[in-house]
């Protein structure tokens, strides 16, 4: 299974928030620090806030931070918030396989195997919390606040 770039960026964004839990992050700041596009960050913050992973604050001094403790956010939670398709093969995209032209359906023995493999993949991601992912890591130099 291959995750898209949004998952990579979302994980780094959430890890940054976890490493600086008392700091309200701002879009422009993250763009500079991580090199992501503004559009990507805005979309990810929206998706992650809808999932309760991030909490957003509007207005002057606004921004975003973790919506719940890093110990309560799994890597799988973040991935599920931004990925739209977990089907490793076409027949897993929909329970109704009638639209798929595969000679082996509906009796294929690989479909349940692929479902199990996909579930195992997500299970591994669920085993790691964001807190464990960042615990003991040094704060990246790019994240350090520069005084004027």
C-alpha positions as CSV (number, residue, x, y, z in Angstrom):
1,X,0.0,0.0,0.0
2,X,1.3,3.4,-0.9
3,X,0.2,6.6,1.0
4,X,-0.1,9.8,-0.9
5,X,1.9,13.0,-0.3
6,X,-0.9,14.4,1.9
7,X,-0.3,11.7,4.5
8,X,3.4,12.5,4.6
9,X,2.8,16.2,5.0
10,X,0.0,15.7,7.5
11,X,2.1,13.5,9.7
12,X,4.9,16.0,9.7
13,X,2.5,18.8,10.5
14,X,1.0,16.9,13.4
15,X,4.4,15.9,14.6
16,X,5.5,19.6,14.6
17,X,2.5,20.5,16.7
18,X,3.2,17.6,19.1
19,X,6.8,18.8,19.5
20,X,5.7,22.3,20.3
21,X,2.4,21.8,22.2
22,X,2.3,25.2,23.8
23,X,2.9,27.1,20.6
24,X,0.1,28.1,18.3
25,X,1.2,27.2,14.8
26,X,0.5,29.5,11.9
27,X,0.1,28.6,8.2
28,X,2.8,31.0,7.0
29,X,5.2,29.8,9.6
30,X,4.8,26.1,8.7
31,X,5.2,27.0,5.0
32,X,8.6,28.6,5.8
33,X,9.7,25.9,8.2
34,X,8.7,22.8,6.3
35,X,8.7,24.1,2.7
36,X,5.1,22.9,2.0
37,X,2.8,25.0,-0.2
38,X,0.3,27.3,1.5
39,X,-2.5,25.5,-0.3
40,X,-1.5,22.1,0.9
41,X,-1.2,23.3,4.5
42,X,-4.6,25.0,4.5
43,X,-6.3,21.9,3.1
44,X,-4.5,19.6,5.6
45,X,-5.3,21.9,8.6
46,X,-9.0,21.8,7.5
47,X,-9.1,18.0,7.1
48,X,-7.2,17.4,10.4
49,X,-9.4,19.9,12.3
50,X,-12.6,18.2,11.0
51,X,-11.2,14.9,12.4
52,X,-10.5,16.5,15.7
53,X,-6.7,16.1,15.4
54,X,-6.1,19.8,15.2
55,X,-7.9,22.7,16.8
56,X,-8.0,25.9,14.9
57,X,-8.3,29.4,16.4
58,X,-9.4,32.4,14.2
59,X,-8.5,36.0,14.3
60,X,-5.5,37.8,15.5
61,X,-3.2,35.4,17.3
62,X,-5.1,32.6,15.6
63,X,-3.6,29.4,14.1
64,X,-3.8,25.8,15.1
65,X,-2.5,23.2,17.5
66,X,-3.3,19.7,18.5
67,X,-7.0,19.1,19.2
68,X,-6.3,16.4,21.7
69,X,-3.2,15.0,23.5
70,X,-0.5,13.5,21.2
71,X,-0.9,10.3,23.3
72,X,-4.5,10.0,22.0
73,X,-3.6,10.4,18.3
74,X,-2.3,7.5,16.3
75,X,-0.5,7.6,13.0
76,X,-3.5,5.7,11.6
77,X,-5.8,8.5,12.8
78,X,-3.8,11.1,10.8
79,X,-3.6,8.9,7.7
80,X,-7.4,8.2,7.8
81,X,-8.1,11.9,8.1
82,X,-6.4,12.8,4.8
83,X,-6.4,9.6,2.7
84,X,-9.5,8.9,0.7
85,X,-8.7,5.5,-0.7
86,X,-7.4,2.4,1.1
87,X,-8.2,-0.1,-1.5
88,X,-5.0,-2.0,-2.5
89,X,-6.9,-3.6,-5.4
90,X,-9.8,-2.3,-7.5
91,X,-12.3,-4.8,-6.0
92,X,-11.9,-3.3,-2.5
93,X,-13.1,0.1,-3.6
94,X,-16.7,-0.9,-3.4
95,X,-18.7,-3.8,-1.9
96,X,-20.6,-4.1,-5.1
97,X,-18.2,-5.7,-7.5
98,X,-20.6,-5.7,-10.4
99,X,-19.0,-2.6,-12.0
100,X,-15.6,-4.3,-12.0
101,X,-14.6,-6.4,-14.9
102,X,-12.7,-9.2,-13.3
103,X,-13.2,-12.8,-14.4
104,X,-12.5,-14.1,-10.9
105,X,-15.3,-12.1,-9.1
106,X,-17.3,-12.8,-7.0
107,X,-15.6,-16.0,-6.0
108,X,-12.0,-14.7,-5.8
109,X,-10.0,-15.8,-2.8
110,X,-7.6,-12.9,-3.1
111,X,-10.2,-10.2,-2.2
112,X,-10.4,-11.3,1.5
113,X,-6.6,-11.6,1.6
114,X,-6.2,-8.1,0.3
115,X,-8.8,-6.8,2.9
116,X,-6.8,-8.5,5.6
117,X,-3.5,-7.1,4.4
118,X,-5.0,-3.6,4.2
119,X,-6.4,-4.0,7.7
120,X,-3.0,-5.2,9.0
121,X,-1.3,-2.2,7.4
122,X,-3.6,0.2,9.2
123,X,-3.3,-1.8,12.4
124,X,0.4,-1.2,12.4
125,X,-0.1,2.6,11.9
126,X,-2.7,2.5,14.8
127,X,-0.1,1.0,17.1
128,X,2.1,4.1,17.0
129,X,1.0,7.3,18.7
130,X,2.2,10.7,17.6
131,X,3.6,11.2,21.1
132,X,5.8,8.1,20.7
133,X,6.8,9.2,17.2
134,X,8.3,12.4,18.6
135,X,9.3,11.5,22.1
136,X,13.0,12.3,22.7
137,X,13.6,13.7,19.2
138,X,15.5,17.0,19.1
139,X,13.5,20.0,17.9
140,X,14.5,20.5,14.2
141,X,16.5,23.7,13.8
142,X,14.0,25.0,11.3
143,X,11.3,25.0,14.1
144,X,13.3,27.2,16.4
145,X,11.8,30.6,16.8
146,X,14.3,33.3,15.7
147,X,14.3,36.5,17.7
148,X,14.5,39.7,15.8
